[in-house]
Amino acid sequence: MNLKQMGYGSEALVQRYYQGLWYKLLKKNFTIPGGEIDLLMQKDKLLVAIEVKTVNHIDELDNYISLKKIWLLEKSLVSFLQDQGEAFEEIRMDALFVKEGEIIEIYEDITNS
């Protein structure tokens, strides 16, 4: 299995995790020039932009998600929201780390970390 296939497998795992918490998928791999959001999930009036990382190990969130990466996620999110007709009362960015087909770490609201 190549890295891209592993990434898609990790995204599918994370998508199922959120769907198990009653979130619905709005968009996968939303891409703009210079940025991408792996998953956009919604629960009621909450929108969650999700970054999925497939890793061999994890130290600190900062080692995997830089301030530049957060900025690019925010830029992508603004573009997505401009395309949406729906208003969200709350917006959050999460990062989930997957190792060997299992979610090993969940960081909710990474912009406030």
C-alpha atoms as one frame of an Amber mdcrd trajectory, in Angstrom:
protein
   0.000   0.000   0.000   1.434   3.379  -0.981   1.344   6.535   1.138  -1.622
   8.029  -0.713  -3.691   4.855  -0.174  -2.701   4.834   3.514  -3.807   8.465
   3.787  -7.187   7.727   2.206  -7.609   4.741   4.532  -6.856   6.951   7.537
  -9.333   9.574   6.323 -12.028   6.889   5.924 -11.338   5.671   9.485 -11.632
   9.206  10.886 -14.787   9.830   8.852 -16.391   6.694  10.355 -15.307   7.834
  13.831 -17.106  11.185  13.463 -20.137   9.572  11.831 -20.336   7.322  14.891
 -20.659  10.551  16.905 -23.570  11.641  14.649 -21.626  14.022  12.425 -22.414
  14.093   8.723 -19.833  14.419   5.996 -20.045  17.661   4.026 -16.894  17.377
   1.930 -13.747  15.267   1.541 -10.427  16.706   0.419 -11.641  20.267  -0.096
  -8.804  21.882  -2.027  -7.867  25.414  -2.968  -4.531  26.596  -4.385  -2.064
  26.104  -1.530  -4.419  24.411   0.912  -6.571  21.390   1.614  -8.934  20.207
   4.327  -9.117  16.427   4.607 -12.668  16.239   5.993 -15.430  18.733   6.689
 -18.020  17.311   9.084 -21.164  18.861  10.537 -23.230  18.199  13.639 -26.196
  20.523  14.060 -24.738  24.062  13.698 -21.137  22.947  14.384 -18.679  22.675
  11.489 -15.465  20.737  12.060 -12.530  20.960   9.647 -10.367  17.883  10.169
  -6.695  17.310   9.420  -5.786  13.613   9.331  -2.169  12.551   9.801  -0.902
   9.004   9.277   2.149   8.539  11.494   4.553   5.964  12.866   4.704   7.772
  16.219   3.647  11.073  17.726   5.556  13.488  19.927   3.932  16.907  20.070
   1.216  18.400  17.915   3.562  21.262  16.950   5.911  18.748  15.309   3.192
  17.801  12.804   0.965  20.850  12.437   2.899  24.084  12.047   1.484  27.573
  12.363   1.761  27.823   8.573  -0.301  24.630   8.189  -2.960  26.044  10.539
  -2.973  29.273   8.495  -3.461  27.270   5.274  -6.283  25.277   6.908  -7.943
  28.524   7.991  -7.550  29.965   4.477  -9.140  26.823   2.994 -11.918  26.974
   5.570 -12.734  30.602   4.703 -12.993  29.605   1.046 -15.284  26.688   1.908
 -17.516  28.919   4.030 -17.803  31.441   1.196 -19.110  28.644  -1.044 -21.623
  27.449   1.575 -25.076  28.902   1.880 -25.426  27.616   5.424 -24.446  29.533
   8.535 -22.631  27.727  11.331 -22.795  28.864  14.940 -19.520  27.185  15.844
 -16.462  26.241  13.804 -13.617  24.080  15.025 -10.458  22.566  13.575  -9.396
  19.125  14.771  -6.308  17.030  14.061  -6.391  13.256  14.351  -3.390  10.974
  14.178  -3.694   7.451  12.807  -1.148   4.675  13.238  -1.546   1.193  11.775
  -5.269   1.639  11.167  -6.115   3.043  14.603  -6.747   6.567  15.841  -4.013
   7.140  18.411  -4.460  10.825  19.225  -7.230  13.395  18.868  -6.625  17.121
  19.193  -9.818  19.139  19.212  -9.758  22.836  18.358  -6.101  23.056  17.299
  -6.295  26.812  16.742  -6.613  27.222  20.510  -3.808  24.784  21.380
